Amino acid sequence: MSEENFGDRWDVFCALPAKVDAILDVGCGDGRGFGSFAAKGVRVVGVDIDEGAVGRASSRMAEA
């Protein structure tokens, strides 16, 4: 796995449709879970109870 995909949520990729416009990442942590999708222009919105994590995630997704 390349460094750019570190943290990707491979466990849920098979459940996503082929064409994805937006993803809601509940419990987003630092925002790396769907980083490869965000890098491809998919709108990724994250929520998390940890305010510090949300601050780190905001640089990796459309909204956190």
mmJSON file of the N, C-alpha and C atoms, coordinates in Angstrom:
{"data_MODEL":{"atom_site":{
"group_PDB":["ATOM","ATOM","ATOM","ATOM","ATOM","ATOM","ATOM","ATOM","ATOM","ATOM","ATOM","ATOM","ATOM","ATOM","ATOM","ATOM","ATOM","ATOM","ATOM","ATOM","ATOM","ATOM","ATOM","ATOM","ATOM","ATOM","ATOM","ATOM","ATOM","ATOM","ATOM","ATOM","ATOM","ATOM","ATOM","ATOM","ATOM","ATOM","ATOM","ATOM","ATOM","ATOM","ATOM","ATOM","ATOM","ATOM","ATOM","ATOM","ATOM","ATOM","ATOM","ATOM","ATOM","ATOM","ATOM","ATOM","ATOM","ATOM","ATOM","ATOM","ATOM","ATOM","ATOM","ATOM","ATOM","ATOM","ATOM","ATOM","ATOM","ATOM","ATOM","ATOM","ATOM","ATOM","ATOM","ATOM","ATOM","ATOM","ATOM","ATOM","ATOM","ATOM","ATOM","ATOM","ATOM","ATOM","ATOM","ATOM","ATOM","ATOM","ATOM","ATOM","ATOM","ATOM","ATOM","ATOM","ATOM","ATOM","ATOM","ATOM","ATOM","ATOM","ATOM","ATOM","ATOM","ATOM","ATOM","ATOM","ATOM","ATOM","ATOM","ATOM","ATOM","ATOM","ATOM","ATOM","ATOM","ATOM","ATOM","ATOM","ATOM","ATOM","ATOM","ATOM","ATOM","ATOM","ATOM","ATOM","ATOM","ATOM","ATOM","ATOM","ATOM","ATOM","ATOM","ATOM","ATOM","ATOM","ATOM","ATOM","ATOM","ATOM","ATOM","ATOM","ATOM","ATOM","ATOM","ATOM","ATOM","ATOM","ATOM","ATOM","ATOM","ATOM","ATOM","ATOM","ATOM","ATOM","ATOM","ATOM","ATOM","ATOM","ATOM","ATOM","ATOM","ATOM","ATOM","ATOM","ATOM","ATOM","ATOM","ATOM","ATOM","ATOM","ATOM","ATOM","ATOM","ATOM","ATOM","ATOM","ATOM","ATOM","ATOM","ATOM","ATOM","ATOM","ATOM","ATOM","ATOM","ATOM","ATOM","ATOM"],
"id":[1,2,3,4,5,6,7,8,9,10,11,12,13,14,15,16,17,18,19,20,21,22,23,24,25,26,27,28,29,30,31,32,33,34,35,36,37,38,39,40,41,42,43,44,45,46,47,48,49,50,51,52,53,54,55,56,57,58,59,60,61,62,63,64,65,66,67,68,69,70,71,72,73,74,75,76,77,78,79,80,81,82,83,84,85,86,87,88,89,90,91,92,93,94,95,96,97,98,99,100,101,102,103,104,105,106,107,108,109,110,111,112,113,114,115,116,117,118,119,120,121,122,123,124,125,126,127,128,129,130,131,132,133,134,135,136,137,138,139,140,141,142,143,144,145,146,147,148,149,150,151,152,153,154,155,156,157,158,159,160,161,162,163,164,165,166,167,168,169,170,171,172,173,174,175,176,177,178,179,180,181,182,183,184,185,186,187,188,189,190,191,192],
"type_symbol":["N","C","C","N","C","C","N","C","C","N","C","C","N","C","C","N","C","C","N","C","C","N","C","C","N","C","C","N","C","C","N","C","C","N","C","C","N","C","C","N","C","C","N","C","C","N","C","C","N","C","C","N","C","C","N","C","C","N","C","C","N","C","C","N","C","C","N","C","C","N","C","C","N","C","C","N","C","C","N","C","C","N","C","C","N","C","C","N","C","C","N","C","C","N","C","C","N","C","C","N","C","C","N","C","C","N","C","C","N","C","C","N","C","C","N","C","C","N","C","C","N","C","C","N","C","C","N","C","C","N","C","C","N","C","C","N","C","C","N","C","C","N","C","C","N","C","C","N","C","C","N","C","C","N","C","C","N","C","C","N","C","C","N","C","C","N","C","C","N","C","C","N","C","C","N","C","C","N","C","C","N","C","C","N","C","C","N","C","C","N","C","C"],
"label_atom_id":["N","CA","C","N","CA","C","N","CA","C","N","CA","C","N","CA","C","N","CA","C","N","CA","C","N","CA","C","N","CA","C","N","CA","C","N","CA","C","N","CA","C","N","CA","C","N","CA","C","N","CA","C","N","CA","C","N","CA","C","N","CA","C","N","CA","C","N","CA","C","N","CA","C","N","CA","C","N","CA","C","N","CA","C","N","CA","C","N","CA","C","N","CA","C","N","CA","C","N","CA","C","N","CA","C","N","CA","C","N","CA","C","N","CA","C","N","CA","C","N","CA","C","N","CA","C","N","CA","C","N","CA","C","N","CA","C","N","CA","C","N","CA","C","N","CA","C","N","CA","C","N","CA","C","N","CA","C","N","CA","C","N","CA","C","N","CA","C","N","CA","C","N","CA","C","N","CA","C","N","CA","C","N","CA","C","N","CA","C","N","CA","C","N","CA","C","N","CA","C","N","CA","C","N","CA","C","N","CA","C","N","CA","C","N","CA","C","N","CA","C","N","CA","C"],
"label_alt_id":[null,null,null,null,null,null,null,null,null,null,null,null,null,null,null,null,null,null,null,null,null,null,null,null,null,null,null,null,null,null,null,null,null,null,null,null,null,null,null,null,null,null,null,null,null,null,null,null,null,null,null,null,null,null,null,null,null,null,null,null,null,null,null,null,null,null,null,null,null,null,null,null,null,null,null,null,null,null,null,null,null,null,null,null,null,null,null,null,null,null,null,null,null,null,null,null,null,null,null,null,null,null,null,null,null,null,null,null,null,null,null,null,null,null,null,null,null,null,null,null,null,null,null,null,null,null,null,null,null,null,null,null,null,null,null,null,null,null,null,null,null,null,null,null,null,null,null,null,null,null,null,null,null,null,null,null,null,null,null,null,null,null,null,null,null,null,null,null,null,null,null,null,null,null,null,null,null,null,null,null,null,null,null,null,null,null,null,null,null,null,null,null],
"label_comp_id":["MET","MET","MET","SER","SER","SER","GLU","GLU","GLU","GLU","GLU","GLU","ASN","ASN","ASN","PHE","PHE","PHE","GLY","GLY","GLY","ASP","ASP","ASP","ARG","ARG","ARG","TRP","TRP","TRP","ASP","ASP","ASP","VAL","VAL","VAL","PHE","PHE","PHE","CYS","CYS","CYS","ALA","ALA","ALA","LEU","LEU","LEU","PRO","PRO","PRO","ALA","ALA","ALA","LYS","LYS","LYS","VAL","VAL","VAL","ASP","ASP","ASP","ALA","ALA","ALA","ILE","ILE","ILE","LEU","LEU","LEU","ASP","ASP","ASP","VAL","VAL","VAL","GLY","GLY","GLY","CYS","CYS","CYS","GLY","GLY","GLY","ASP","ASP","ASP","GLY","GLY","GLY","ARG","ARG","ARG","GLY","GLY","GLY","PHE","PHE","PHE","GLY","GLY","GLY","SER","SER","SER","PHE","PHE","PHE","ALA","ALA","ALA","ALA","ALA","ALA","LYS","LYS","LYS","GLY","GLY","GLY","VAL","VAL","VAL","ARG","ARG","ARG","VAL","VAL","VAL","VAL","VAL","VAL","GLY","GLY","GLY","VAL","VAL","VAL","ASP","ASP","ASP","ILE","ILE","ILE","ASP","ASP","ASP","GLU","GLU","GLU","GLY","GLY","GLY","ALA","ALA","ALA","VAL","VAL","VAL","GLY","GLY","GLY","ARG","ARG","ARG","ALA","ALA","ALA","SER","SER","SER","SER","SER","SER","ARG","ARG","ARG","MET","MET","MET","ALA","ALA","ALA","GLU","GLU","GLU","ALA","ALA","ALA"],
"label_asym_id":["A","A","A","A","A","A","A","A","A","A","A","A","A","A","A","A","A","A","A","A","A","A","A","A","A","A","A","A","A","A","A","A","A","A","A","A","A","A","A","A","A","A","A","A","A","A","A","A","A","A","A","A","A","A","A","A","A","A","A","A","A","A","A","A","A","A","A","A","A","A","A","A","A","A","A","A","A","A","A","A","A","A","A","A","A","A","A","A","A","A","A","A","A","A","A","A","A","A","A","A","A","A","A","A","A","A","A","A","A","A","A","A","A","A","A","A","A","A","A","A","A","A","A","A","A","A","A","A","A","A","A","A","A","A","A","A","A","A","A","A","A","A","A","A","A","A","A","A","A","A","A","A","A","A","A","A","A","A","A","A","A","A","A","A","A","A","A","A","A","A","A","A","A","A","A","A","A","A","A","A","A","A","A","A","A","A","A","A","A","A","A","A"],
"label_entity_id":["1","1","1","1","1","1","1","1","1","1","1","1","1","1","1","1","1","1","1","1","1","1","1","1","1","1","1","1","1","1","1","1","1","1","1","1","1","1","1","1","1","1","1","1","1","1","1","1","1","1","1","1","1","1","1","1","1","1","1","1","1","1","1","1","1","1","1","1","1","1","1","1","1","1","1","1","1","1","1","1","1","1","1","1","1","1","1","1","1","1","1","1","1","1","1","1","1","1","1","1","1","1","1","1","1","1","1","1","1","1","1","1","1","1","1","1","1","1","1","1","1","1","1","1","1","1","1","1","1","1","1","1","1","1","1","1","1","1","1","1","1","1","1","1","1","1","1","1","1","1","1","1","1","1","1","1","1","1","1","1","1","1","1","1","1","1","1","1","1","1","1","1","1","1","1","1","1","1","1","1","1","1","1","1","1","1","1","1","1","1","1","1"],
"label_seq_id":[1,1,1,2,2,2,3,3,3,4,4,4,5,5,5,6,6,6,7,7,7,8,8,8,9,9,9,10,10,10,11,11,11,12,12,12,13,13,13,14,14,14,15,15,15,16,16,16,17,17,17,18,18,18,19,19,19,20,20,20,21,21,21,22,22,22,23,23,23,24,24,24,25,25,25,26,26,26,27,27,27,28,28,28,29,29,29,30,30,30,31,31,31,32,32,32,33,33,33,34,34,34,35,35,35,36,36,36,37,37,37,38,38,38,39,39,39,40,40,40,41,41,41,42,42,42,43,43,43,44,44,44,45,45,45,46,46,46,47,47,47,48,48,48,49,49,49,50,50,50,51,51,51,52,52,52,53,53,53,54,54,54,55,55,55,56,56,56,57,57,57,58,58,58,59,59,59,60,60,60,61,61,61,62,62,62,63,63,63,64,64,64],
"pdbx_PDB_ins_code":[null,null,null,null,null,null,null,null,null,null,null,null,null,null,null,null,null,null,null,null,null,null,null,null,null,null,null,null,null,null,null,null,null,null,null,null,null,null,null,null,null,null,null,null,null,null,null,null,null,null,null,null,null,null,null,null,null,null,null,null,null,null,null,null,null,null,null,null,null,null,null,null,null,null,null,null,null,null,null,null,null,null,null,null,null,null,null,null,null,null,null,null,null,null,null,null,null,null,null,null,null,null,null,null,null,null,null,null,null,null,null,null,null,null,null,null,null,null,null,null,null,null,null,null,null,null,null,null,null,null,null,null,null,null,null,null,null,null,null,null,null,null,null,null,null,null,null,null,null,null,null,null,null,null,null,null,null,null,null,null,null,null,null,null,null,null,null,null,null,null,null,null,null,null,null,null,null,null,null,null,null,null,null,null,null,null,null,null,null,null,null,null],
"Cartn_x":[0.861,0.0,0.902,0.624,1.438,1.123,2.041,1.857,0.627,0.286,-0.877,-2.179,-2.204,-3.414,-3.426,-2.444,-2.411,-3.694,-4.359,-5.591,-6.854,-6.74,-7.943,-8.844,-10.137,-11.136,-11.443,-10.503,-10.67,-11.843,-12.187,-13.267,-14.641,-14.793,-16.093,-16.101,-14.964,-14.912,-15.836,-15.952,-16.791,-18.277,-18.669,-20.068,-20.428,-19.436,-19.688,-20.051,-20.938,-21.243,-20.031,-20.047,-18.915,-18.679,-19.745,-19.631,-20.099,-19.193,-19.511,-19.312,-20.323,-20.224,-19.817,-20.287,-20.012,-20.016,-19.223,-19.139,-19.235,-20.05,-20.096,-19.297,-18.205,-17.321,-17.592,-18.413,-18.755,-17.649,-17.076,-15.912,-14.669,-14.516,-13.493,-12.058,-11.88,-10.507,-9.744,-8.536,-7.728,-8.019,-9.027,-9.455,-8.793,-7.999,-7.306,-8.148,-9.253,-10.05,-10.494,-10.881,-11.334,-10.461,-9.208,-8.273,-8.107,-8.097,-7.919,-9.128,-10.313,-11.5,-11.45,-11.078,-10.98,-9.962,-8.855,-7.82,-8.325,-9.36,-9.939,-11.121,-11.374,-12.432,-13.764,-13.866,-15.104,-15.235,-16.415,-16.643,-16.753,-15.801,-15.804,-16.057,-17.106,-17.471,-17.277,-16.546,-16.266,-16.803,-17.219,-17.635,-16.936,-16.593,-15.94,-16.163,-16.184,-16.367,-15.094,-13.946,-12.646,-12.337,-12.398,-12.181,-10.784,-9.788,-8.428,-8.345,-9.025,-9.044,-9.728,-10.819,-11.541,-10.637,-9.854,-8.925,-7.918,-7.386,-6.441,-7.13,-8.368,-9.12,-9.502,-9.65,-10.136,-9.203,-7.958,-7.043,-7.129,-7.848,-7.91,-9.278,-10.284,-11.615,-12.361,-13.458,-14.223,-14.723,-15.236,-15.756,-15.472,-15.119,-14.903,-15.359],
"Cartn_y":[-1.173,0.0,1.228,2.146,3.359,4.263,5.167,6.08,6.956,7.328,8.189,7.498,6.17,5.434,4.994,5.413,5.018,5.454,4.515,4.824,4.634,4.348,4.166,3.083,3.307,2.385,1.291,0.395,-0.698,-1.59,-1.634,-2.503,-2.051,-0.804,-0.336,-0.014,-0.073,0.269,-0.604,-1.886,-2.783,-2.43,-1.706,-1.328,-0.021,0.691,1.969,1.743,2.549,2.446,2.86,2.475,2.777,4.286,5.071,6.525,7.147,7.802,8.422,9.925,10.7,12.158,12.722,12.076,12.571,11.419,11.584,10.584,11.309,10.794,11.279,10.294,10.757,9.919,10.186,9.328,9.474,8.823,9.592,9.125,9.25,10.397,10.595,10.602,10.769,10.819,11.948,11.656,12.702,12.885,12.198,12.404,11.55,10.58,9.745,8.599,8.286,7.125,7.112,8.255,8.345,9.326,9.42,10.353,10.153,8.91,8.674,9.167,9.119,9.643,11.166,11.8,13.26,13.754,13.027,13.409,13.315,12.512,12.36,13.295,14.197,15.185,14.838,13.702,13.349,14.242,14.767,15.611,14.707,14.824,14.036,14.978,14.681,15.471,14.567,15.066,14.254,14.849,13.973,14.378,13.471,14.045,13.272,13.98,13.235,13.804,14.494,14.135,14.677,15.943,17.094,18.371,18.47,17.903,17.905,17.121,15.989,15.17,15.919,16.593,17.354,18.465,19.096,20.114,19.54,18.369,17.725,17.265,16.81,16.312,17.427,18.632,19.723,20.025,19.647,19.865,18.749,17.683,16.531,16.321,17.097,16.879,18.194,18.136,19.339,20.041,19.279,19.841,18.88,19.417,18.581,19.36],
"Cartn_z":[0.0,0.0,0.0,-0.88,-0.94,0.24,0.536,1.672,1.5,0.268,0.047,0.428,0.449,0.804,2.254,3.046,4.442,5.131,5.765,6.471,5.662,4.371,3.557,4.136,4.03,4.574,3.563,3.356,2.395,2.781,4.053,4.5,4.016,3.596,3.117,1.627,0.968,-0.456,-1.292,-0.96,-1.749,-1.622,-0.594,-0.397,-1.102,-1.62,-2.291,-3.752,-4.298,-5.735,-6.567,-7.834,-8.718,-8.842,-8.901,-9.025,-7.728,-7.023,-5.738,-5.855,-5.454,-5.469,-4.12,-3.03,-1.689,-0.694,0.366,1.428,2.762,3.67,5.038,5.877,6.451,7.25,8.733,9.344,10.755,11.582,12.495,13.244,12.388,11.744,10.719,11.236,12.545,13.056,12.394,11.905,11.279,9.796,9.273,7.9,6.852,7.242,6.257,5.708,6.333,5.952,4.502,3.979,2.596,1.811,2.188,1.557,0.071,-0.376,-1.814,-2.601,-1.994,-2.663,-2.72,-1.622,-1.579,-2.601,-2.753,-3.721,-5.153,-5.39,-6.728,-6.957,-5.996,-6.183,-5.569,-4.871,-4.196,-2.961,-2.724,-1.544,-0.319,0.573,1.8,2.974,3.735,4.91,6.123,7.115,8.287,9.568,10.467,11.81,12.817,13.96,15.01,16.332,17.402,18.736,19.219,18.678,19.077,18.276,18.934,18.243,17.639,18.293,17.754,16.458,16.418,15.203,14.067,14.381,13.363,12.799,13.657,13.178,12.204,12.482,11.566,10.292,10.414,9.262,8.292,8.797,7.945,6.775,6.865,5.73,4.702,5.013,4.123,3.477,3.89,3.353,3.168,2.441,2.113,3.369,4.319,5.562,6.696,7.837,9.03,10.248],
"occupancy":[1.0,1.0,1.0,1.0,1.0,1.0,1.0,1.0,1.0,1.0,1.0,1.0,1.0,1.0,1.0,1.0,1.0,1.0,1.0,1.0,1.0,1.0,1.0,1.0,1.0,1.0,1.0,1.0,1.0,1.0,1.0,1.0,1.0,1.0,1.0,1.0,1.0,1.0,1.0,1.0,1.0,1.0,1.0,1.0,1.0,1.0,1.0,1.0,1.0,1.0,1.0,1.0,1.0,1.0,1.0,1.0,1.0,1.0,1.0,1.0,1.0,1.0,1.0,1.0,1.0,1.0,1.0,1.0,1.0,1.0,1.0,1.0,1.0,1.0,1.0,1.0,1.0,1.0,1.0,1.0,1.0,1.0,1.0,1.0,1.0,1.0,1.0,1.0,1.0,1.0,1.0,1.0,1.0,1.0,1.0,1.0,1.0,1.0,1.0,1.0,1.0,1.0,1.0,1.0,1.0,1.0,1.0,1.0,1.0,1.0,1.0,1.0,1.0,1.0,1.0,1.0,1.0,1.0,1.0,1.0,1.0,1.0,1.0,1.0,1.0,1.0,1.0,1.0,1.0,1.0,1.0,1.0,1.0,1.0,1.0,1.0,1.0,1.0,1.0,1.0,1.0,1.0,1.0,1.0,1.0,1.0,1.0,1.0,1.0,1.0,1.0,1.0,1.0,1.0,1.0,1.0,1.0,1.0,1.0,1.0,1.0,1.0,1.0,1.0,1.0,1.0,1.0,1.0,1.0,1.0,1.0,1.0,1.0,1.0,1.0,1.0,1.0,1.0,1.0,1.0,1.0,1.0,1.0,1.0,1.0,1.0,1.0,1.0,1.0,1.0,1.0,1.0],
"B_iso_or_equiv":[0.0,0.0,0.0,0.0,0.0,0.0,0.0,0.0,0.0,0.0,0.0,0.0,0.0,0.0,0.0,0.0,0.0,0.0,0.0,0.0,0.0,0.0,0.0,0.0,0.0,0.0,0.0,0.0,0.0,0.0,0.0,0.0,0.0,0.0,0.0,0.0,0.0,0.0,0.0,0.0,0.0,0.0,0.0,0.0,0.0,0.0,0.0,0.0,0.0,0.0,0.0,0.0,0.0,0.0,0.0,0.0,0.0,0.0,0.0,0.0,0.0,0.0,0.0,0.0,0.0,0.0,0.0,0.0,0.0,0.0,0.0,0.0,0.0,0.0,0.0,0.0,0.0,0.0,0.0,0.0,0.0,0.0,0.0,0.0,0.0,0.0,0.0,0.0,0.0,0.0,0.0,0.0,0.0,0.0,0.0,0.0,0.0,0.0,0.0,0.0,0.0,0.0,0.0,0.0,0.0,0.0,0.0,0.0,0.0,0.0,0.0,0.0,0.0,0.0,0.0,0.0,0.0,0.0,0.0,0.0,0.0,0.0,0.0,0.0,0.0,0.0,0.0,0.0,0.0,0.0,0.0,0.0,0.0,0.0,0.0,0.0,0.0,0.0,0.0,0.0,0.0,0.0,0.0,0.0,0.0,0.0,0.0,0.0,0.0,0.0,0.0,0.0,0.0,0.0,0.0,0.0,0.0,0.0,0.0,0.0,0.0,0.0,0.0,0.0,0.0,0.0,0.0,0.0,0.0,0.0,0.0,0.0,0.0,0.0,0.0,0.0,0.0,0.0,0.0,0.0,0.0,0.0,0.0,0.0,0.0,0.0,0.0,0.0,0.0,0.0,0.0,0.0],
"pdbx_formal_charge":[null,null,null,null,null,null,null,null,null,null,null,null,null,null,null,null,null,null,null,null,null,null,null,null,null,null,null,null,null,null,null,null,null,null,null,null,null,null,null,null,null,null,null,null,null,null,null,null,null,null,null,null,null,null,null,null,null,null,null,null,null,null,null,null,null,null,null,null,null,null,null,null,null,null,null,null,null,null,null,null,null,null,null,null,null,null,null,null,null,null,null,null,null,null,null,null,null,null,null,null,null,null,null,null,null,null,null,null,null,null,null,null,null,null,null,null,null,null,null,null,null,null,null,null,null,null,null,null,null,null,null,null,null,null,null,null,null,null,null,null,null,null,null,null,null,null,null,null,null,null,null,null,null,null,null,null,null,null,null,null,null,null,null,null,null,null,null,null,null,null,null,null,null,null,null,null,null,null,null,null,null,null,null,null,null,null,null,null,null,null,null,null],
"auth_seq_id":[1,1,1,2,2,2,3,3,3,4,4,4,5,5,5,6,6,6,7,7,7,8,8,8,9,9,9,10,10,10,11,11,11,12,12,12,13,13,13,14,14,14,15,15,15,16,16,16,17,17,17,18,18,18,19,19,19,20,20,20,21,21,21,22,22,22,23,23,23,24,24,24,25,25,25,26,26,26,27,27,27,28,28,28,29,29,29,30,30,30,31,31,31,32,32,32,33,33,33,34,34,34,35,35,35,36,36,36,37,37,37,38,38,38,39,39,39,40,40,40,41,41,41,42,42,42,43,43,43,44,44,44,45,45,45,46,46,46,47,47,47,48,48,48,49,49,49,50,50,50,51,51,51,52,52,52,53,53,53,54,54,54,55,55,55,56,56,56,57,57,57,58,58,58,59,59,59,60,60,60,61,61,61,62,62,62,63,63,63,64,64,64],
"auth_comp_id":["MET","MET","MET","SER","SER","SER","GLU","GLU","GLU","GLU","GLU","GLU","ASN","ASN","ASN","PHE","PHE","PHE","GLY","GLY","GLY","ASP","ASP","ASP","ARG","ARG","ARG","TRP","TRP","TRP","ASP","ASP","ASP","VAL","VAL","VAL","PHE","PHE","PHE","CYS","CYS","CYS","ALA","ALA","ALA","LEU","LEU","LEU","PRO","PRO","PRO","ALA","ALA","ALA","LYS","LYS","LYS","VAL","VAL","VAL","ASP","ASP","ASP","ALA","ALA","ALA","ILE","ILE","ILE","LEU","LEU","LEU","ASP","ASP","ASP","VAL","VAL","VAL","GLY","GLY","GLY","CYS","CYS","CYS","GLY","GLY","GLY","ASP","ASP","ASP","GLY","GLY","GLY","ARG","ARG","ARG","GLY","GLY","GLY","PHE","PHE","PHE","GLY","GLY","GLY","SER","SER","SER","PHE","PHE","PHE","ALA","ALA","ALA","ALA","ALA","ALA","LYS","LYS","LYS","GLY","GLY","GLY","VAL","VAL","VAL","ARG","ARG","ARG","VAL","VAL","VAL","VAL","VAL","VAL","GLY","GLY","GLY","VAL","VAL","VAL","ASP","ASP","ASP","ILE","ILE","ILE","ASP","ASP","ASP","GLU","GLU","GLU","GLY","GLY","GLY","ALA","ALA","ALA","VAL","VAL","VAL","GLY","GLY","GLY","ARG","ARG","ARG","ALA","ALA","ALA","SER","SER","SER","SER","SER","SER","ARG","ARG","ARG","MET","MET","MET","ALA","ALA","ALA","GLU","GLU","GLU","ALA","ALA","ALA"],
"auth_asym_id":["A","A","A","A","A","A","A","A","A","A","A","A","A","A","A","A","A","A","A","A","A","A","A","A","A","A","A","A","A","A","A","A","A","A","A","A","A","A","A","A","A","A","A","A","A","A","A","A","A","A","A","A","A","A","A","A","A","A","A","A","A","A","A","A","A","A","A","A","A","A","A","A","A","A","A","A","A","A","A","A","A","A","A","A","A","A","A","A","A","A","A","A","A","A","A","A","A","A","A","A","A","A","A","A","A","A","A","A","A","A","A","A","A","A","A","A","A","A","A","A","A","A","A","A","A","A","A","A","A","A","A","A","A","A","A","A","A","A","A","A","A","A","A","A","A","A","A","A","A","A","A","A","A","A","A","A","A","A","A","A","A","A","A","A","A","A","A","A","A","A","A","A","A","A","A","A","A","A","A","A","A","A","A","A","A","A","A","A","A","A","A","A"],
"auth_atom_id":["N","CA","C","N","CA","C","N","CA","C","N","CA","C","N","CA","C","N","CA","C","N","CA","C","N","CA","C","N","CA","C","N","CA","C","N","CA","C","N","CA","C","N","CA","C","N","CA","C","N","CA","C","N","CA","C","N","CA","C","N","CA","C","N","CA","C","N","CA","C","N","CA","C","N","CA","C","N","CA","C","N","CA","C","N","CA","C","N","CA","C","N","CA","C","N","CA","C","N","CA","C","N","CA","C","N","CA","C","N","CA","C","N","CA","C","N","CA","C","N","CA","C","N","CA","C","N","CA","C","N","CA","C","N","CA","C","N","CA","C","N","CA","C","N","CA","C","N","CA","C","N","CA","C","N","CA","C","N","CA","C","N","CA","C","N","CA","C","N","CA","C","N","CA","C","N","CA","C","N","CA","C","N","CA","C","N","CA","C","N","CA","C","N","CA","C","N","CA","C","N","CA","C","N","CA","C","N","CA","C","N","CA","C","N","CA","C","N","CA","C","N","CA","C"],
"pdbx_PDB_model_num":[1,1,1,1,1,1,1,1,1,1,1,1,1,1,1,1,1,1,1,1,1,1,1,1,1,1,1,1,1,1,1,1,1,1,1,1,1,1,1,1,1,1,1,1,1,1,1,1,1,1,1,1,1,1,1,1,1,1,1,1,1,1,1,1,1,1,1,1,1,1,1,1,1,1,1,1,1,1,1,1,1,1,1,1,1,1,1,1,1,1,1,1,1,1,1,1,1,1,1,1,1,1,1,1,1,1,1,1,1,1,1,1,1,1,1,1,1,1,1,1,1,1,1,1,1,1,1,1,1,1,1,1,1,1,1,1,1,1,1,1,1,1,1,1,1,1,1,1,1,1,1,1,1,1,1,1,1,1,1,1,1,1,1,1,1,1,1,1,1,1,1,1,1,1,1,1,1,1,1,1,1,1,1,1,1,1,1,1,1,1,1,1]
}}}
